[in-house]
Amino acid sequence: MARFANSTKFLTPQEVADHLRVSKMTVYRLLKSGELASVRIGRSLRVRESDMHAFLKARFHQAG
């Protein structure tokens, strides 16, 4: 099996919710609307850590 130099870390919806400090239901709404990218592995949804960071970066705005 090949090793990848840039190892991708996948997070569960609960882990994403913990990082963002929102409810798991909020994460599922973001996934369903397509605002947050995910991959289905079997019956489970997973979010790449890099996709979570991109989601956050896109929502930052300059105040003041």
PDBQT receptor file of N, H, CA, C and O in Angstrom, charges set to zero:
ATOM      1  N   MET A   1       0.840  -1.178   0.000  1.00  0.00    +0.000 N 
ATOM      2  CA  MET A   1       0.000   0.000   0.000  1.00  0.00    +0.000 C 
ATOM      3  C   MET A   1       0.890   1.248   0.000  1.00  0.00    +0.000 C 
ATOM      4  O   MET A   1       1.894   1.294   0.711  1.00  0.00    +0.000 OA
ATOM      5  N   ALA A   2       0.527   2.250  -0.789  1.00  0.00    +0.000 N 
ATOM      6  H   ALA A   2      -0.289   2.213  -1.366  1.00  0.00    +0.000 HD
ATOM      7  CA  ALA A   2       1.323   3.467  -0.898  1.00  0.00    +0.000 C 
ATOM      8  C   ALA A   2       1.076   4.382   0.304  1.00  0.00    +0.000 C 
ATOM      9  O   ALA A   2      -0.035   4.460   0.828  1.00  0.00    +0.000 OA
ATOM     10  N   ARG A   3       2.121   5.059   0.719  1.00  0.00    +0.000 N 
ATOM     11  H   ARG A   3       3.024   4.996   0.293  1.00  0.00    +0.000 HD
ATOM     12  CA  ARG A   3       2.012   6.052   1.791  1.00  0.00    +0.000 C 
ATOM     13  C   ARG A   3       1.926   7.422   1.135  1.00  0.00    +0.000 C 
ATOM     14  O   ARG A   3       2.600   7.693   0.140  1.00  0.00    +0.000 OA
ATOM     15  N   PHE A   4       1.110   8.261   1.690  1.00  0.00    +0.000 N 
ATOM     16  H   PHE A   4       0.563   8.041   2.498  1.00  0.00    +0.000 HD
ATOM     17  CA  PHE A   4       0.943   9.609   1.166  1.00  0.00    +0.000 C 
ATOM     18  C   PHE A   4       1.754  10.579   2.013  1.00  0.00    +0.000 C 
ATOM     19  O   PHE A   4       1.722  10.521   3.242  1.00  0.00    +0.000 OA
ATOM     20  N   ALA A   5       2.487  11.477   1.342  1.00  0.00    +0.000 N 
ATOM     21  H   ALA A   5       2.513  11.523   0.343  1.00  0.00    +0.000 HD
ATOM     22  CA  ALA A   5       3.310  12.449   2.053  1.00  0.00    +0.000 C 
ATOM     23  C   ALA A   5       2.446  13.385   2.886  1.00  0.00    +0.000 C 
ATOM     24  O   ALA A   5       2.782  13.707   4.025  1.00  0.00    +0.000 OA
ATOM     25  N   ASN A   6       1.335  13.815   2.310  1.00  0.00    +0.000 N 
ATOM     26  H   ASN A   6       1.062  13.553   1.385  1.00  0.00    +0.000 HD
ATOM     27  CA  ASN A   6       0.407  14.692   3.026  1.00  0.00    +0.000 C 
ATOM     28  C   ASN A   6      -0.757  13.857   3.534  1.00  0.00    +0.000 C 
ATOM     29  O   ASN A   6      -1.785  13.739   2.867  1.00  0.00    +0.000 OA
ATOM     30  N   SER A   7      -0.594  13.292   4.691  1.00  0.00    +0.000 N 
ATOM     31  H   SER A   7       0.241  13.388   5.233  1.00  0.00    +0.000 HD
ATOM     32  CA  SER A   7      -1.622  12.442   5.260  1.00  0.00    +0.000 C 
ATOM     33  C   SER A   7      -2.875  13.258   5.556  1.00  0.00    +0.000 C 
ATOM     34  O   SER A   7      -2.808  14.292   6.221  1.00  0.00    +0.000 OA
ATOM     35  N   THR A   8      -4.009  12.793   5.062  1.00  0.00    +0.000 N 
ATOM     36  H   THR A   8      -4.064  11.953   4.521  1.00  0.00    +0.000 HD
ATOM     37  CA  THR A   8      -5.274  13.475   5.270  1.00  0.00    +0.000 C 
ATOM     38  C   THR A   8      -5.922  12.959   6.534  1.00  0.00    +0.000 C 
ATOM     39  O   THR A   8      -6.023  11.750   6.742  1.00  0.00    +0.000 OA
ATOM     40  N   LYS A   9      -6.362  13.880   7.381  1.00  0.00    +0.000 N 
ATOM     41  H   LYS A   9      -6.280  14.862   7.212  1.00  0.00    +0.000 HD
ATOM     42  CA  LYS A   9      -7.050  13.489   8.605  1.00  0.00    +0.000 C 
ATOM     43  C   LYS A   9      -8.550  13.693   8.387  1.00  0.00    +0.000 C 
ATOM     44  O   LYS A   9      -8.989  14.755   7.947  1.00  0.00    +0.000 OA
ATOM     45  N   PHE A  10      -9.317  12.665   8.701  1.00  0.00    +0.000 N 
ATOM     46  H   PHE A  10      -8.961  11.802   9.059  1.00  0.00    +0.000 HD
ATOM     47  CA  PHE A  10     -10.768  12.725   8.581  1.00  0.00    +0.000 C 
ATOM     48  C   PHE A  10     -11.389  12.851   9.954  1.00  0.00    +0.000 C 
ATOM     49  O   PHE A  10     -10.937  12.229  10.915  1.00  0.00    +0.000 OA
ATOM     50  N   LEU A  11     -12.436  13.666  10.040  1.00  0.00    +0.000 N 
ATOM     51  H   LEU A  11     -12.804  14.171   9.260  1.00  0.00    +0.000 HD
ATOM     52  CA  LEU A  11     -13.131  13.908  11.303  1.00  0.00    +0.000 C 
ATOM     53  C   LEU A  11     -14.573  13.446  11.202  1.00  0.00    +0.000 C 
ATOM     54  O   LEU A  11     -15.186  13.516  10.138  1.00  0.00    +0.000 OA
ATOM     55  N   THR A  12     -15.106  12.975  12.315  1.00  0.00    +0.000 N 
ATOM     56  H   THR A  12     -14.607  12.918  13.180  1.00  0.00    +0.000 HD
ATOM     57  CA  THR A  12     -16.526  12.640  12.374  1.00  0.00    +0.000 C 
ATOM     58  C   THR A  12     -17.321  13.931  12.526  1.00  0.00    +0.000 C 
ATOM     59  O   THR A  12     -16.756  14.955  12.910  1.00  0.00    +0.000 OA
ATOM     60  N   PRO A  13     -18.623  13.906  12.233  1.00  0.00    +0.000 N 
ATOM     61  CA  PRO A  13     -19.441  15.097  12.466  1.00  0.00    +0.000 C 
ATOM     62  C   PRO A  13     -19.369  15.580  13.925  1.00  0.00    +0.000 C 
ATOM     63  O   PRO A  13     -19.401  16.783  14.180  1.00  0.00    +0.000 OA
ATOM     64  N   GLN A  14     -19.272  14.655  14.867  1.00  0.00    +0.000 N 
ATOM     65  H   GLN A  14     -19.246  13.677  14.660  1.00  0.00    +0.000 HD
ATOM     66  CA  GLN A  14     -19.168  15.054  16.275  1.00  0.00    +0.000 C 
ATOM     67  C   GLN A  14     -17.850  15.779  16.543  1.00  0.00    +0.000 C 
ATOM     68  O   GLN A  14     -17.823  16.758  17.288  1.00  0.00    +0.000 OA
ATOM     69  N   GLU A  15     -16.768  15.312  15.946  1.00  0.00    +0.000 N 
ATOM     70  H   GLU A  15     -16.790  14.516  15.340  1.00  0.00    +0.000 HD
ATOM     71  CA  GLU A  15     -15.477  15.976  16.125  1.00  0.00    +0.000 C 
ATOM     72  C   GLU A  15     -15.482  17.363  15.497  1.00  0.00    +0.000 C 
ATOM     73  O   GLU A  15     -14.913  18.299  16.059  1.00  0.00    +0.000 OA
ATOM     74  N   VAL A  16     -16.119  17.505  14.339  1.00  0.00    +0.000 N 
ATOM     75  H   VAL A  16     -16.581  16.745  13.882  1.00  0.00    +0.000 HD
ATOM     76  CA  VAL A  16     -16.251  18.821  13.707  1.00  0.00    +0.000 C 
ATOM     77  C   VAL A  16     -17.060  19.744  14.614  1.00  0.00    +0.000 C 
ATOM     78  O   VAL A  16     -16.692  20.901  14.813  1.00  0.00    +0.000 OA
ATOM     79  N   ALA A  17     -18.157  19.235  15.160  1.00  0.00    +0.000 N 
ATOM     80  H   ALA A  17     -18.456  18.294  14.998  1.00  0.00    +0.000 HD
ATOM     81  CA  ALA A  17     -18.989  20.030  16.062  1.00  0.00    +0.000 C 
ATOM     82  C   ALA A  17     -18.190  20.489  17.277  1.00  0.00    +0.000 C 
ATOM     83  O   ALA A  17     -18.321  21.633  17.714  1.00  0.00    +0.000 OA
ATOM     84  N   ASP A  18     -17.373  19.611  17.817  1.00  0.00    +0.000 N 
ATOM     85  H   ASP A  18     -17.266  18.682  17.462  1.00  0.00    +0.000 HD
ATOM     86  CA  ASP A  18     -16.540  19.968  18.967  1.00  0.00    +0.000 C 
ATOM     87  C   ASP A  18     -15.547  21.060  18.602  1.00  0.00    +0.000 C 
ATOM     88  O   ASP A  18     -15.355  22.003  19.370  1.00  0.00    +0.000 OA
ATOM     89  N   HIS A  19     -14.907  20.946  17.430  1.00  0.00    +0.000 N 
ATOM     90  H   HIS A  19     -15.063  20.180  16.806  1.00  0.00    +0.000 HD
ATOM     91  CA  HIS A  19     -13.946  21.959  16.990  1.00  0.00    +0.000 C 
ATOM     92  C   HIS A  19     -14.625  23.307  16.785  1.00  0.00    +0.000 C 
ATOM     93  O   HIS A  19     -14.090  24.344  17.178  1.00  0.00    +0.000 OA
ATOM     94  N   LEU A  20     -15.809  23.291  16.165  1.00  0.00    +0.000 N 
ATOM     95  H   LEU A  20     -16.244  22.449  15.846  1.00  0.00    +0.000 HD
ATOM     96  CA  LEU A  20     -16.506  24.542  15.845  1.00  0.00    +0.000 C 
ATOM     97  C   LEU A  20     -17.337  25.066  17.008  1.00  0.00    +0.000 C 
ATOM     98  O   LEU A  20     -17.830  26.193  16.970  1.00  0.00    +0.000 OA
ATOM     99  N   ARG A  21     -17.489  24.237  18.047  1.00  0.00    +0.000 N 
ATOM    100  H   ARG A  21     -17.088  23.321  18.077  1.00  0.00    +0.000 HD
ATOM    101  CA  ARG A  21     -18.299  24.571  19.215  1.00  0.00    +0.000 C 
ATOM    102  C   ARG A  21     -19.748  24.858  18.828  1.00  0.00    +0.000 C 
ATOM    103  O   ARG A  21     -20.349  25.850  19.240  1.00  0.00    +0.000 OA
ATOM    104  N   VAL A  22     -20.279  23.946  18.019  1.00  0.00    +0.000 N 
ATOM    105  H   VAL A  22     -19.791  23.139  17.684  1.00  0.00    +0.000 HD
ATOM    106  CA  VAL A  22     -21.683  23.986  17.616  1.00  0.00    +0.000 C 
ATOM    107  C   VAL A  22     -22.261  22.591  17.856  1.00  0.00    +0.000 C 
ATOM    108  O   VAL A  22     -21.534  21.664  18.215  1.00  0.00    +0.000 OA
ATOM    109  N   SER A  23     -23.555  22.451  17.659  1.00  0.00    +0.000 N 
ATOM    110  H   SER A  23     -24.145  23.203  17.367  1.00  0.00    +0.000 HD
ATOM    111  CA  SER A  23     -24.176  21.141  17.855  1.00  0.00    +0.000 C 
ATOM    112  C   SER A  23     -23.893  20.227  16.665  1.00  0.00    +0.000 C 
ATOM    113  O   SER A  23     -23.580  20.694  15.570  1.00  0.00    +0.000 OA
ATOM    114  N   LYS A  24     -24.007  18.943  16.892  1.00  0.00    +0.000 N 
ATOM    115  H   LYS A  24     -24.261  18.564  17.781  1.00  0.00    +0.000 HD
ATOM    116  CA  LYS A  24     -23.828  17.968  15.820  1.00  0.00    +0.000 C 
ATOM    117  C   LYS A  24     -24.895  18.177  14.747  1.00  0.00    +0.000 C 
ATOM    118  O   LYS A  24     -24.626  17.983  13.562  1.00  0.00    +0.000 OA
ATOM    119  N   MET A  25     -26.095  18.568  15.149  1.00  0.00    +0.000 N 
ATOM    120  H   MET A  25     -26.314  18.725  16.112  1.00  0.00    +0.000 HD
ATOM    121  CA  MET A  25     -27.173  18.827  14.189  1.00  0.00    +0.000 C 
ATOM    122  C   MET A  25     -26.804  19.983  13.255  1.00  0.00    +0.000 C 
ATOM    123  O   MET A  25     -27.132  19.944  12.069  1.00  0.00    +0.000 OA
ATOM    124  N   THR A  26     -26.136  20.994  13.767  1.00  0.00    +0.000 N 
ATOM    125  H   THR A  26     -25.869  21.027  14.730  1.00  0.00    +0.000 HD
ATOM    126  CA  THR A  26     -25.681  22.108  12.929  1.00  0.00    +0.000 C 
ATOM    127  C   THR A  26     -24.700  21.611  11.873  1.00  0.00    +0.000 C 
ATOM    128  O   THR A  26     -24.770  22.021  10.715  1.00  0.00    +0.000 OA
ATOM    129  N   VAL A  27     -23.789  20.733  12.269  1.00  0.00    +0.000 N 
ATOM    130  H   VAL A  27     -23.732  20.399  13.210  1.00  0.00    +0.000 HD
ATOM    131  CA  VAL A  27     -22.833  20.161  11.312  1.00  0.00    +0.000 C 
ATOM    132  C   VAL A  27     -23.581  19.378  10.242  1.00  0.00    +0.000 C 
ATOM    133  O   VAL A  27     -23.273  19.502   9.057  1.00  0.00    +0.000 OA
ATOM    134  N   TYR A  28     -24.566  18.569  10.648  1.00  0.00    +0.000 N 
ATOM    135  H   TYR A  28     -24.816  18.468  11.611  1.00  0.00    +0.000 HD
ATOM    136  CA  TYR A  28     -25.336  17.804   9.656  1.00  0.00    +0.000 C 
ATOM    137  C   TYR A  28     -26.087  18.732   8.703  1.00  0.00    +0.000 C 
ATOM    138  O   TYR A  28     -26.212  18.417   7.519  1.00  0.00    +0.000 OA
ATOM    139  N   ARG A  29     -26.583  19.854   9.186  1.00  0.00    +0.000 N 
ATOM    140  H   ARG A  29     -26.482  20.109  10.147  1.00  0.00    +0.000 HD
ATOM    141  CA  ARG A  29     -27.249  20.818   8.292  1.00  0.00    +0.000 C 
ATOM    142  C   ARG A  29     -26.261  21.394   7.284  1.00  0.00    +0.000 C 
ATOM    143  O   ARG A  29     -26.587  21.544   6.106  1.00  0.00    +0.000 OA
ATOM    144  N   LEU A  30     -25.053  21.718   7.745  1.00  0.00    +0.000 N 
ATOM    145  H   LEU A  30     -24.788  21.596   8.702  1.00  0.00    +0.000 HD
ATOM    146  CA  LEU A  30     -24.017  22.243   6.844  1.00  0.00    +0.000 C 
ATOM    147  C   LEU A  30     -23.630  21.206   5.793  1.00  0.00    +0.000 C 
ATOM    148  O   LEU A  30     -23.395  21.547   4.634  1.00  0.00    +0.000 OA
ATOM    149  N   LEU A  31     -23.565  19.958   6.195  1.00  0.00    +0.000 N 
ATOM    150  H   LEU A  31     -23.756  19.681   7.137  1.00  0.00    +0.000 HD
ATOM    151  CA  LEU A  31     -23.238  18.886   5.259  1.00  0.00    +0.000 C 
ATOM    152  C   LEU A  31     -24.356  18.701   4.236  1.00  0.00    +0.000 C 
ATOM    153  O   LEU A  31     -24.095  18.555   3.042  1.00  0.00    +0.000 OA
ATOM    154  N   LYS A  32     -25.587  18.707   4.705  1.00  0.00    +0.000 N 
ATOM    155  H   LYS A  32     -25.800  18.826   5.675  1.00  0.00    +0.000 HD
ATOM    156  CA  LYS A  32     -26.728  18.493   3.809  1.00  0.00    +0.000 C 
ATOM    157  C   LYS A  32     -26.868  19.628   2.788  1.00  0.00    +0.000 C 
ATOM    158  O   LYS A  32     -27.219  19.395   1.631  1.00  0.00    +0.000 OA
ATOM    159  N   SER A  33     -26.587  20.865   3.236  1.00  0.00    +0.000 N 
ATOM    160  H   SER A  33     -26.302  21.054   4.176  1.00  0.00    +0.000 HD
ATOM    161  CA  SER A  33     -26.704  22.019   2.340  1.00  0.00    +0.000 C 
ATOM    162  C   SER A  33     -25.531  22.123   1.367  1.00  0.00    +0.000 C 
ATOM    163  O   SER A  33     -25.598  22.868   0.390  1.00  0.00    +0.000 OA
ATOM    164  N   GLY A  34     -24.457  21.378   1.633  1.00  0.00    +0.000 N 
ATOM    165  H   GLY A  34     -24.403  20.772   2.427  1.00  0.00    +0.000 HD
ATOM    166  CA  GLY A  34     -23.287  21.440   0.763  1.00  0.00    +0.000 C 
ATOM    167  C   GLY A  34     -22.300  22.527   1.149  1.00  0.00    +0.000 C 
ATOM    168  O   GLY A  34     -21.291  22.713   0.469  1.00  0.00    +0.000 OA
ATOM    169  N   GLU A  35     -22.574  23.248   2.228  1.00  0.00    +0.000 N 
ATOM    170  H   GLU A  35     -23.394  23.097   2.780  1.00  0.00    +0.000 HD
ATOM    171  CA  GLU A  35     -21.660  24.303   2.672  1.00  0.00    +0.000 C 
ATOM    172  C   GLU A  35     -20.352  23.719   3.197  1.00  0.00    +0.000 C 
ATOM    173  O   GLU A  35     -19.301  24.355   3.119  1.00  0.00    +0.000 OA
ATOM    174  N   LEU A  36     -20.429  22.508   3.729  1.00  0.00    +0.000 N 
ATOM    175  H   LEU A  36     -21.283  21.992   3.792  1.00  0.00    +0.000 HD
ATOM    176  CA  LEU A  36     -19.259  21.815   4.249  1.00  0.00    +0.000 C 
ATOM    177  C   LEU A  36     -19.134  20.490   3.503  1.00  0.00    +0.000 C 
ATOM    178  O   LEU A  36     -20.062  19.682   3.491  1.00  0.00    +0.000 OA
ATOM    179  N   ALA A  37     -17.982  20.281   2.886  1.00  0.00    +0.000 N 
ATOM    180  H   ALA A  37     -17.228  20.937   2.896  1.00  0.00    +0.000 HD
ATOM    181  CA  ALA A  37     -17.761  19.071   2.082  1.00  0.00    +0.000 C 
ATOM    182  C   ALA A  37     -17.563  17.859   2.981  1.00  0.00    +0.000 C 
ATOM    183  O   ALA A  37     -17.022  17.963   4.081  1.00  0.00    +0.000 OA
ATOM    184  N   SER A  38     -18.014  16.708   2.489  1.00  0.00    +0.000 N 
ATOM    185  H   SER A  38     -18.454  16.624   1.595  1.00  0.00    +0.000 HD
ATOM    186  CA  SER A  38     -17.837  15.472   3.236  1.00  0.00    +0.000 C 
ATOM    187  C   SER A  38     -17.685  14.308   2.277  1.00  0.00    +0.000 C 
ATOM    188  O   SER A  38     -17.918  14.432   1.075  1.00  0.00    +0.000 OA
ATOM    189  N   VAL A  39     -17.291  13.180   2.832  1.00  0.00    +0.000 N 
ATOM    190  H   VAL A  39     -17.102  13.079   3.809  1.00  0.00    +0.000 HD
ATOM    191  CA  VAL A  39     -17.179  11.946   2.068  1.00  0.00    +0.000 C 
ATOM    192  C   VAL A  39     -17.919  10.869   2.851  1.00  0.00    +0.000 C 
ATOM    193  O   VAL A  39     -17.865  10.829   4.080  1.00  0.00    +0.000 OA
ATOM    194  N   ARG A  40     -18.605  10.006   2.128  1.00  0.00    +0.000 N 
ATOM    195  H   ARG A  40     -18.649  10.038   1.130  1.00  0.00    +0.000 HD
ATOM    196  CA  ARG A  40     -19.309   8.897   2.781  1.00  0.00    +0.000 C 
ATOM    197  C   ARG A  40     -18.422   7.672   2.709  1.00  0.00    +0.000 C 
ATOM    198  O   ARG A  40     -17.990   7.262   1.632  1.00  0.00    +0.000 OA
ATOM    199  N   ILE A  41     -18.158   7.099   3.862  1.00  0.00    +0.000 N 
ATOM    200  H   ILE A  41     -18.509   7.433   4.737  1.00  0.00    +0.000 HD
ATOM    201  CA  ILE A  41     -17.376   5.870   3.961  1.00  0.00    +0.000 C 
ATOM    202  C   ILE A  41     -18.304   4.840   4.603  1.00  0.00    +0.000 C 
ATOM    203  O   ILE A  41     -18.582   4.888   5.802  1.00  0.00    +0.000 OA
ATOM    204  N   GLY A  42     -18.772   3.917   3.783  1.00  0.00    +0.000 N 
ATOM    205  H   GLY A  42     -18.547   3.878   2.810  1.00  0.00    +0.000 HD
ATOM    206  CA  GLY A  42     -19.791   2.990   4.268  1.00  0.00    +0.000 C 
ATOM    207  C   GLY A  42     -21.057   3.765   4.578  1.00  0.00    +0.000 C 
ATOM    208  O   GLY A  42     -21.598   4.450   3.710  1.00  0.00    +0.000 OA
ATOM    209  N   ARG A  43     -21.524   3.663   5.793  1.00  0.00    +0.000 N 
ATOM    210  H   ARG A  43     -21.085   3.107   6.498  1.00  0.00    +0.000 HD
ATOM    211  CA  ARG A  43     -22.718   4.407   6.206  1.00  0.00    +0.000 C 
ATOM    212  C   ARG A  43     -22.374   5.671   6.986  1.00  0.00    +0.000 C 
ATOM    213  O   ARG A  43     -23.269   6.368   7.464  1.00  0.00    +0.000 OA
ATOM    214  N   SER A  44     -21.085   5.969   7.117  1.00  0.00    +0.000 N 
ATOM    215  H   SER A  44     -20.358   5.403   6.729  1.00  0.00    +0.000 HD
ATOM    216  CA  SER A  44     -20.632   7.095   7.927  1.00  0.00    +0.000 C 
ATOM    217  C   SER A  44     -20.189   8.269   7.066  1.00  0.00    +0.000 C 
ATOM    218  O   SER A  44     -19.679   8.085   5.961  1.00  0.00    +0.000 OA
ATOM    219  N   LEU A  45     -20.388   9.462   7.576  1.00  0.00    +0.000 N 
ATOM    220  H   LEU A  45     -20.803   9.612   8.474  1.00  0.00    +0.000 HD
ATOM    221  CA  LEU A  45     -19.884  10.668   6.935  1.00  0.00    +0.000 C 
ATOM    222  C   LEU A  45     -18.598  11.087   7.620  1.00  0.00    +0.000 C 
ATOM    223  O   LEU A  45     -18.475  11.005   8.842  1.00  0.00    +0.000 OA
ATOM    224  N   ARG A  46     -17.642  11.537   6.823  1.00  0.00    +0.000 N 
ATOM    225  H   ARG A  46     -17.742  11.604   5.830  1.00  0.00    +0.000 HD
ATOM    226  CA  ARG A  46     -16.389  12.054   7.359  1.00  0.00    +0.000 C 
ATOM    227  C   ARG A  46     -16.065  13.361   6.659  1.00  0.00    +0.000 C 
ATOM    228  O   ARG A  46     -16.386  13.552   5.486  1.00  0.00    +0.000 OA
ATOM    229  N   VAL A  47     -15.424  14.260   7.398  1.00  0.00    +0.000 N 
ATOM    230  H   VAL A  47     -15.163  14.105   8.351  1.00  0.00    +0.000 HD
ATOM    231  CA  VAL A  47     -15.040  15.574   6.879  1.00  0.00    +0.000 C 
ATOM    232  C   VAL A  47     -13.524  15.670   6.949  1.00  0.00    +0.000 C 
ATOM    233  O   VAL A  47     -12.922  15.425   7.995  1.00  0.00    +0.000 OA
ATOM    234  N   ARG A  48     -12.912  16.031   5.815  1.00  0.00    +0.000 N 
ATOM    235  H   ARG A  48     -13.401  16.230   4.966  1.00  0.00    +0.000 HD
ATOM    236  CA  ARG A  48     -11.466  16.244   5.853  1.00  0.00    +0.000 C 
ATOM    237  C   ARG A  48     -11.178  17.459   6.727  1.00  0.00    +0.000 C 
ATOM    238  O   ARG A  48     -11.881  18.468   6.661  1.00  0.00    +0.000 OA
ATOM    239  N   GLU A  49     -10.148  17.348   7.536  1.00  0.00    +0.000 N 
ATOM    240  H   GLU A  49      -9.577  16.529   7.589  1.00  0.00    +0.000 HD
ATOM    241  CA  GLU A  49      -9.777  18.463   8.407  1.00  0.00    +0.000 C 
ATOM    242  C   GLU A  49      -9.505  19.719   7.575  1.00  0.00    +0.000 C 
ATOM    243  O   GLU A  49      -9.859  20.824   7.984  1.00  0.00    +0.000 OA
ATOM    244  N   SER A  50      -8.881  19.550   6.420  1.00  0.00    +0.000 N 
ATOM    245  H   SER A  50      -8.593  18.652   6.088  1.00  0.00    +0.000 HD
ATOM    246  CA  SER A  50      -8.588  20.697   5.551  1.00  0.00    +0.000 C 
ATOM    247  C   SER A  50      -9.873  21.348   5.034  1.00  0.00    +0.000 C 
ATOM    248  O   SER A  50      -9.911  22.565   4.853  1.00  0.00    +0.000 OA
ATOM    249  N   ASP A  51     -10.932  20.553   4.791  1.00  0.00    +0.000 N 
ATOM    250  H   ASP A  51     -10.901  19.564   4.937  1.00  0.00    +0.000 HD
ATOM    251  CA  ASP A  51     -12.217  21.121   4.362  1.00  0.00    +0.000 C 
ATOM    252  C   ASP A  51     -12.862  21.924   5.484  1.00  0.00    +0.000 C 
ATOM    253  O   ASP A  51     -13.486  22.953   5.229  1.00  0.00    +0.000 OA
ATOM    254  N   MET A  52     -12.717  21.461   6.727  1.00  0.00    +0.000 N 
ATOM    255  H   MET A  52     -12.210  20.625   6.934  1.00  0.00    +0.000 HD
ATOM    256  CA  MET A  52     -13.254  22.210   7.857  1.00  0.00    +0.000 C 
ATOM    257  C   MET A  52     -12.544  23.558   7.974  1.00  0.00    +0.000 C 
ATOM    258  O   MET A  52     -13.188  24.582   8.204  1.00  0.00    +0.000 OA
ATOM    259  N   HIS A  53     -11.204  23.561   7.814  1.00  0.00    +0.000 N 
ATOM    260  H   HIS A  53     -10.681  22.729   7.627  1.00  0.00    +0.000 HD
ATOM    261  CA  HIS A  53     -10.453  24.811   7.899  1.00  0.00    +0.000 C 
ATOM    262  C   HIS A  53     -10.808  25.746   6.745  1.00  0.00    +0.000 C 
ATOM    263  O   HIS A  53     -10.898  26.959   6.937  1.00  0.00    +0.000 OA
ATOM    264  N   ALA A  54     -11.009  25.196   5.556  1.00  0.00    +0.000 N 
ATOM    265  H   ALA A  54     -10.936  24.211   5.400  1.00  0.00    +0.000 HD
ATOM    266  CA  ALA A  54     -11.409  26.025   4.409  1.00  0.00    +0.000 C 
ATOM    267  C   ALA A  54     -12.788  26.633   4.633  1.00  0.00    +0.000 C 
ATOM    268  O   ALA A  54     -13.023  27.791   4.288  1.00  0.00    +0.000 OA
ATOM    269  N   PHE A  55     -13.697  25.857   5.209  1.00  0.00    +0.000 N 
ATOM    270  H   PHE A  55     -13.506  24.917   5.490  1.00  0.00    +0.000 HD
ATOM    271  CA  PHE A  55     -15.035  26.356   5.541  1.00  0.00    +0.000 C 
ATOM    272  C   PHE A  55     -14.923  27.559   6.479  1.00  0.00    +0.000 C 
ATOM    273  O   PHE A  55     -15.576  28.581   6.266  1.00  0.00    +0.000 OA
ATOM    274  N   LEU A  56     -14.100  27.433   7.509  1.00  0.00    +0.000 N 
ATOM    275  H   LEU A  56     -13.570  26.603   7.682  1.00  0.00    +0.000 HD
ATOM    276  CA  LEU A  56     -13.932  28.527   8.462  1.00  0.00    +0.000 C 
ATOM    277  C   LEU A  56     -13.286  29.744   7.808  1.00  0.00    +0.000 C 
ATOM    278  O   LEU A  56     -13.725  30.875   8.013  1.00  0.00    +0.000 OA
ATOM    279  N   LYS A  57     -12.251  29.505   7.030  1.00  0.00    +0.000 N 
ATOM    280  H   LYS A  57     -11.894  28.586   6.864  1.00  0.00    +0.000 HD
ATOM    281  CA  LYS A  57     -11.535  30.609   6.379  1.00  0.00    +0.000 C 
ATOM    282  C   LYS A  57     -12.461  31.417   5.474  1.00  0.00    +0.000 C 
ATOM    283  O   LYS A  57     -12.359  32.642   5.415  1.00  0.00    +0.000 OA
ATOM    284  N   ALA A  58     -13.355  30.741   4.778  1.00  0.00    +0.000 N 
ATOM    285  H   ALA A  58     -13.437  29.746   4.826  1.00  0.00    +0.000 HD
ATOM    286  CA  ALA A  58     -14.279  31.410   3.860  1.00  0.00    +0.000 C 
ATOM    287  C   ALA A  58     -15.295  32.265   4.603  1.00  0.00    +0.000 C 
ATOM    288  O   ALA A  58     -15.917  33.137   3.997  1.00  0.00    +0.000 OA
ATOM    289  N   ARG A  59     -15.479  32.038   5.899  1.00  0.00    +0.000 N 
ATOM    290  H   ARG A  59     -14.973  31.330   6.391  1.00  0.00    +0.000 HD
ATOM    291  CA  ARG A  59     -16.482  32.765   6.651  1.00  0.00    +0.000 C 
ATOM    292  C   ARG A  59     -15.908  33.864   7.522  1.00  0.00    +0.000 C 
ATOM    293  O   ARG A  59     -16.668  34.579   8.175  1.00  0.00    +0.000 OA
ATOM    294  N   PHE A  60     -14.596  34.023   7.554  1.00  0.00    +0.000 N 
ATOM    295  H   PHE A  60     -13.979  33.442   7.023  1.00  0.00    +0.000 HD
ATOM    296  CA  PHE A  60     -14.007  35.118   8.303  1.00  0.00    +0.000 C 
ATOM    297  C   PHE A  60     -14.235  36.427   7.549  1.00  0.00    +0.000 C 
ATOM    298  O   PHE A  60     -14.189  36.464   6.319  1.00  0.00    +0.000 OA
ATOM    299  N   HIS A  61     -14.476  37.472   8.283  1.00  0.00    +0.000 N 
ATOM    300  H   HIS A  61     -14.514  37.442   9.282  1.00  0.00    +0.000 HD
ATOM    301  CA  HIS A  61     -14.587  38.785   7.666  1.00  0.00    +0.000 C 
ATOM    302  C   HIS A  61     -13.902  39.803   8.562  1.00  0.00    +0.000 C 
ATOM    303  O   HIS A  61     -13.815  39.631   9.778  1.00  0.00    +0.000 OA
ATOM    304  N   GLN A  62     -13.426  40.850   7.944  1.00  0.00    +0.000 N 
ATOM    305  H   GLN A  62     -13.497  40.990   6.956  1.00  0.00    +0.000 HD
ATOM    306  CA  GLN A  62     -12.707  41.885   8.663  1.00  0.00    +0.000 C 
ATOM    307  C   GLN A  62     -13.696  42.805   9.361  1.00  0.00    +0.000 C 
ATOM    308  O   GLN A  62     -14.598  43.353   8.727  1.00  0.00    +0.000 OA
ATOM    309  N   ALA A  63     -13.526  42.972  10.655  1.00  0.00    +0.000 N 
ATOM    310  H   ALA A  63     -12.793  42.527  11.169  1.00  0.00    +0.000 HD
ATOM    311  CA  ALA A  63     -14.416  43.858  11.423  1.00  0.00    +0.000 C 
ATOM    312  C   ALA A  63     -13.734  45.221  11.587  1.00  0.00    +0.000 C 
ATOM    313  O   ALA A  63     -12.511  45.324  11.687  1.00  0.00    +0.000 OA
ATOM    314  N   GLY A  64     -14.569  46.253  11.611  1.00  0.00    +0.000 N 
ATOM    315  H   GLY A  64     -15.562  46.169  11.529  1.00  0.00    +0.000 HD
ATOM    316  CA  GLY A  64     -14.065  47.564  11.932  1.00  0.00    +0.000 C 
ATOM    317  C   GLY A  64     -13.526  48.259  10.781  1.00  0.00    +0.000 C 
ATOM    318  O   GLY A  64     -13.059  49.392  10.906  1.00  0.00    +0.000 OA
TER     319      GLY A  64
